[in-house]
């Protein structure tokens, strides 16, 4: 006889992912069947695996149940997941879009600010942070975030145009005009840039000496 302990089989990452996906799929099925209590049990099981779609769903449910603090904690926890988590950036974007859709712009601002810090090379997070900051009238932060997004993705007409609009809000009309023109060079079909260019030129005409 030996004193060797039996080897405990290791659970592979693939098995863990499969179990998480199965629990989440079961939760969605049960919810669709009207079995909400059972659905929440399955959702909690998926949450136990740190499954990103489950975190997004659970966080959204908490907000809709007027449990904003719990929902916010869950959605912010997405930012602590490993960077190689499948579809992580898309899921973070969905979380922010959800918060904006229910007028929780302040929480969306915090989510995107932290996302832009944690994933500093992702232009979309800086762009979204800038949009939220502008909506919250944090214009200097909005300009800095918008500029960072453009620096990372200079050929993105939407980013360039949105930075132009932020500069318009800051009454920096010549700078805004230049960015709207640049956006139209990149994408001549960008109607937001074209319309905002007209607004900007109206403001320039009004502010010029007669």
Secondary structure, 3 states (H helix, E strand, C coil): CCCCCCCCCCCCHHHHHHHHHHHHHHHHHHHHCCCHHHHHHHHHHHHHCCCHHHHHHHHHHHHHCCCHHHHHHHHHHHHHCCCCCCCHHHHHHHHHHHHHHCCCHHHHHHHHHHHHHHCCCCHHHHHHHHHHHHHCCCHHHHHHHHHHHHHHCCCCHHHHHHHHHHHHHCCCHHHHHHHHHHHHHHCCCCHHHHHHHHHHHHHHHHHCCC
